[in-house]
Amino acid sequence: MSEPLDDLIDKLAAEGGRVRRLAPPMTRALIWLLVVAAVSALAVFAFADLPLFMSRMGDAKLKLELAGIFLTGIAAVVAAFHLSLPDRSSSWALLPLPPLALWIGSSGYSCWRHWIEYGPEGWSLGESADCFRMIVGASVPLGAALLLALSRARPLNPVPVTAVGGLGVAAIGALLLQFFHPFDVTFMDLGVHAVAVGLVVAGSAISGRFIRPPEPQASRG
Amino acid sequence: MASAQDGRQAEYARLLREIVPMIRAVAAHHHRTPDRVDDVVQDVLLTLHRVRHTYDPARPFIPWLVAVARRRSIDALRRRIRMDAMEIRDDTSYETFADPLANREREGREAADALAVALAALPRGQREALELVKVKEMSLVEASAVSGQSVGGLKVNVHRAIKALRAKLKGG
């Protein structure tokens, strides 16, 4: 073995004190989701119009839509915690895709039904600006909290990790929106939701660059 | 690795030494020159040290190690490709100084190289005549005895060789 390599190993071993092992990714994801659920529940009980929400829950298509959003959020957060570890399969990134398809499909069906029912009004812009603010506004603190939790694993390829995590927080933001959103969405609203979710995912992916592992100090030609 | 996570430094050093060949094999898969492979091995060791808390002792160690090594090796390869695509390397450019005297040593070497190439391109008779008469400083009679060329032939060949070299070196 070369001398610099021997020196490096001796140096690393000398610095190799006891480390606190990371808990399994599923445990970490569940803890994070439980904390977020507790804080979100407080906000919903304090500010949402729950009787109106419960009356809307009678609609089967809304249940389906909520299930899609809820499962997308959980699946994406669980996938992000797995992807943050070096030895986990990159296929975890596919986990949120089926519930995401359910979310998009059920929302699209709602818009289409709304359009059939109300005609051109189905293309109008509803309360989209508020929806946009709600999704992005909720995603910023949630995204920061998730970034902090994910960065503990010091992911070697963080951009896909934070992008999938971004989908998770955007879905949680969209789920919270449902408690403050007492009307059916139009195609325009759905477009605004999609832009907001896309923006959160893109912002999260960019934020992943800040937790990238450092590059080697020197490289010989 | 579980012992290393518990802070047992001797076991940690032994583990790092034992895994070097495996890291080297992964790096050699992506990099050709020994220097670059060494760079990647060092970087992988530093990375393993930084992420050693992510290893779960309930899972096998080798896949974890290979995943880290492969990731860092591919990152190094990408960095190399990016640098090669965006940068032009001129090893001699930063050896040129404002003071012409400071460049004399390097320029002298370059001139000697150019002269050697031009000499090699001369016909055999001219090259032999020049080497015997001008480089080894033999008399025409001695050179004639060594080469078998006549004294008159040597004079003509030396003259032609110098003319050819002058034309060649002046033309660059």
Boltz contact constraints between the chains, C-beta under 6 A:
constraints:
  - contact:
      token1: [A, 8]
      token2: [B, 42]
      max_distance: 6.0
  - contact:
      token1: [A, 9]
      token2: [B, 13]
      max_distance: 6.0
  - contact:
      token1: [A, 9]
      token2: [B, 16]
      max_distance: 6.0
  - contact:
      token1: [A, 9]
      token2: [B, 17]
      max_distance: 6.0
  - contact:
      token1: [A, 12]
      token2: [B, 49]
      max_distance: 6.0
  - contact:
      token1: [A, 13]
      token2: [B, 9]
      max_distance: 6.0
  - contact:
      token1: [A, 13]
      token2: [B, 12]
      max_distance: 6.0
  - contact:
      token1: [A, 13]
      token2: [B, 13]
      max_distance: 6.0
  - contact:
      token1: [A, 16]
      token2: [B, 4]
      max_distance: 6.0
  - contact:
      token1: [A, 16]
      token2: [B, 9]
      max_distance: 6.0
  - contact:
      token1: [A, 16]
      token2: [B, 12]
      max_distance: 6.0
  - contact:
      token1: [A, 17]
      token2: [B, 7]
      max_distance: 6.0
  - contact:
      token1: [A, 18]
      token2: [B, 6]
      max_distance: 6.0
  - contact:
      token1: [A, 18]
      token2: [B, 7]
      max_distance: 6.0
  - contact:
      token1: [A, 19]
      token2: [B, 5]
      max_distance: 6.0
  - contact:
      token1: [A, 19]
      token2: [B, 52]
      max_distance: 6.0
  - contact:
      token1: [A, 19]
      token2: [B, 53]
      max_distance: 6.0
  - contact:
      token1: [A, 21]
      token2: [B, 5]
      max_distance: 6.0
  - contact:
      token1: [A, 21]
      token2: [B, 53]
      max_distance: 6.0
  - contact:
      token1: [A, 22]
      token2: [B, 53]
      max_distance: 6.0
  - contact:
      token1: [A, 22]
      token2: [B, 54]
      max_distance: 6.0
  - contact:
      token1: [A, 85]
      token2: [B, 54]
      max_distance: 6.0
  - contact:
      token1: [A, 86]
      token2: [B, 67]
      max_distance: 6.0
  - contact:
      token1: [A, 86]
      token2: [B, 68]
      max_distance: 6.0
  - contact:
      token1: [A, 87]
      token2: [B, 63]
      max_distance: 6.0
  - contact:
      token1: [A, 87]
      token2: [B, 64]
      max_distance: 6.0
  - contact:
      token1: [A, 87]
      token2: [B, 67]
      max_distance: 6.0
  - contact:
      token1: [A, 153]
      token2: [B, 54]
      max_distance: 6.0
  - contact:
      token1: [A, 154]
      token2: [B, 51]
      max_distance: 6.0
  - contact:
      token1: [A, 156]
      token2: [B, 71]
      max_distance: 6.0
  - contact:
      token1: [A, 216]
      token2: [B, 43]
      max_distance: 6.0
  - contact:
      token1: [A, 219]
      token2: [B, 39]
      max_distance: 6.0
  - contact:
      token1: [A, 220]
      token2: [B, 35]
      max_distance: 6.0
